[in-house]
C-alpha cells in the first residue's frame, strides 16, 4: 500500500498531481506513452480490445499504479486503456519524476510492497492452475490449416496456441517496434502490462526433449510451474508443464514425437 500522502510530496512532484472525473479516459490502447501513474484516490479500470470486443483486465484503487512499463522499459505504446471509474487523483511520473519519487523511503517501500503482492498473486494463480486437470485447458487443434508442429504452447484464456520448432530454438518475447523484430512466440497482444521483454526466453529442441531458457537477466521473470528460472540455465519441460513469461501463463502440450532432421 502507498505510504505517502499528496501533502508529503516535494513541490515539483505536487505539480504532477492530476484529477480525472468519473468516466474520463486517462490513456487509450495504442496511444504513445512515456509516463506511469500512481493512484492516490478513486478507482481506475484497465481494459483492452480482444477480437473486436472490450475485455476488462483489472480495477485498480488507491495505492496501486499502472502504465509502469512505459517508464521502466521505455515501451512507447500503450497496450491497454485506462479509464476513471470514479473521480480519481493520480500522480503522473516520467522517468525523472519517478527517481525523485523514490527518494522518499516510504514511497519506495510502498511500491516495492505492491510489486511483491503482484508477484505473490501471480504465483498463487499459477499454483492453482497447476492443480487443475490439463485436459480441461486444451482447445481443439486445427485439422486442416496445414500448421506443422510437434509441440505447442497453449494460452488457455484466449484459446491461442504457438507451435514450437522441431529443431533449434523457438524465441519468446514481444514485437520490437524499433527494430521490427518479432519473436517466434509473440506475446504482445496477450500482455497489456508489457511485462514480457522483447527478447525474454527461448525453448530449445534437443535430442532428449525441450529445454526452457531465460535469456534476458532484466526480465520480469520466467517460471516453470512455480519455479523461477535462473538466467541462461536450461530447464527441461514436459507435457502439461506450465510456463509463465512475465505475466503470461502458457501450457506445454506435446503432440507427437519430433521427426529427425533431414539428412
N, C-alpha and C positions, 0 to 999 in steps of 0.2 A: 504494500500500500504506500502511496505517495506520502512522504513525511515532511513536506514543506508546504506552506500556505502562500498565496499570492503576495501577501504583505511582507513575506520574508525574502522575496526575490530581490536581486540587485536592481538598481534603477534601469540599466539597459535591458534587462530581461522583462521588467514590468511593461516596457514598451511593446513587447512581443505578445502580450495577452490579448486575446480576441474573443468576442462573443458572437455566437450564431443563433438565430431564432429557430424554434422548432420547425422542422421541415426543410431547413436550408441545406444545400449541398456544399460540403467542405471541399471535396475534390471528386472528380469523376474518373472512372476506369479509362485508361488510355491517355489521361492528361499528363503533361510533363510535371515533374515534381522533384524538389531537392530539399524538402523540409519534412520533419516529423512533428507530431502533435501529442501533447500530454494533456489529459482531461483533468480539470480542476473541479468541474461540476457538470451535471447533466449526463445524458446517455447518447452514444453515437452508434449508429447502425453501419456495419460493414457488409457489402454485398458485391456480387459480380454477375456477369451475364454468362450463362451456360446454355448452349444450343438455342439461343434466342430468348431465353427466359431468365428472369432475375432470380438469383439464389442468395439467401441470407447466409452469411458466414459467421457473424458474431454480433453481439450487442455489448459495447464497452461502456464502463462507468468511471466514476471518479477514481483517480489513481492509476488508470490504465493509459496506454499510449498506442499510437498507430502510425503507419507511414514511415517506420524507423529505417527500413531498408533503403529508402531514398537518401538517407544520411550515412548510414553505416556501410553501405555497399555501393554508393554512387549509382544507384539504379534509377534512370531518369524518367521512367514511365510508370504511372500508377497502374497497378494490376487489379484494383478493386475500387468501388465507390464508397465514400464515407459521407453519411448524412446525419444531421442532428435530429434525434427523435424528440427530445425536449430542448429547451434553451440550454446551450452549453457554453462553458468558458474553457478555452484551451490556450495552451502556451505553444506558439509556433517557433520551432527551433531549426535553424540551419546548422551546419557542422560547427561553425564558430560559436554560435549560441549554446549548442549542446556542451561544448567544452567548458564554457562559462558556467552553465547549469551544474555540471558535475563537480565543480569546485565546492559546492555545498554538500557536506558529508551526508546529511540527512536525505537530500535529494538523490544522491548517488546510491545510497543504501536502498532507498525505495525502489529505484529502477532495477537494481540487482535482485531484490526480493521478488519483483514481479516477473522478471526473466526466469528466475528459478521456479516460480509457480507454474509458468507456462510449460517449462520442460517437464515438471512433475506431472502435470495434467496430460501431456502428450504421452509420457511413459506409461501412465495408468491406462490410458485409452488403448495403447498398443498391447499392454499385458492382457487387457480384457478381450481384445480381438484374437489374440493367440490362443485363448481358451475356447474359441468358437469353432465348430467343425468347418474344415476348409472347404468342403463340398458346397456349403451354402453360399460361398462367395464367388465361385467360378461362373462367369457368364458364358452363354453359348459361344463357341468358337466359330469363325467363319468357315463355311463349307465350300465356297466356290470363288472367293476373291483371288485365289492364287498366291496368297502370302505363304512364303516358305519359312518355317521356323520350327525348331525342336524344343524350345523353351521360351516362355514369355513372362513378363512382369504384368500383373493384373492390378488395376486400380478399381477396387470394388464400388466406391460411391458413384463413379461416373460410368462404369462398365467398360472402360477402355483397357486395352492391353497393348504391350510393346514387345515385339519379337526380339530375341537375343541372337547375336551372331553365333553360328555353329563353330566358327573358327576365329581366334583372335579376340579383340576387345570390343565390348559394347559400351559406348560412352554415355554417361548420365549427367544431366545438368539442365540448363535452360538457354534459350536463344540469346546470343550476344548481338545486340543491335548495332554495336560499334564496329565489330569485325565482320558481322554477317554469318558467323559460325553457329551452326545448330547441331547439338549432340544427337546421337542415335536415339536416345530416350529423352525427348524434350518435355520437361515438366512445367513449362512456363504457364500454360493455361490452367494447370491444377494447383498452382502455387500463388494465390493472390497476395500473400505476405512477402513474396520474393525471398523465401527462406532458403531456396536451393541456389547454390552457386553456379556460375556459368560452366565451370569445369569442376564437378563435385566428386564423382566416383566413376569407376568402371567395373564391369563384370567380365572376367576373363574365362574363356572356354579352354580348359586344359584337357589332357588325355584322361584324367581321372575325375573330371567334373567341372563345376563352375566355382569361381572364386570372386568374392566381392572385395574391392579395394577402394578406400577413400584416398583420393589423390591430391586433395587441397587441404592444407592444415588450417585454413581460415574459414572453413565451412561452419554451418550451424549444427553439424553433427551428422553422422551416418550410423544407423543402428541395424544390427542383425538380430531379429527377435527383440530382446530387451538389452542386448549388449552393445555398448557404444564402441565403435571401431577405433583402433589406433591408425593414424595416417600412414599410408604406404604399406601396411601389413595386410596380406591376403587372408581372407576368411572363407572357408568352404561353405557353400549354400546348397541346400537340399530342397526337395519337393515340399511345397506348402510353407516354407520359411517366410517370415515377414521381413521386408527391407524398408526401413524408414530413411528417407533422404530429406534433410531439413524437416519440414512439417508434412511431407507427402508420404503416405503409407502404401506400400505395394506388396503383392504376394508373388512368390516364385511358383510357377507351375511348369513341370516337365512334361512335354507332350510325347516325346519319343526319344530313342537313343540317337545321338548325332551321327550323321553319315561321315565316314572317313574322308579327308580331303582328297581331291582327285590327284592322281599321280602325274 
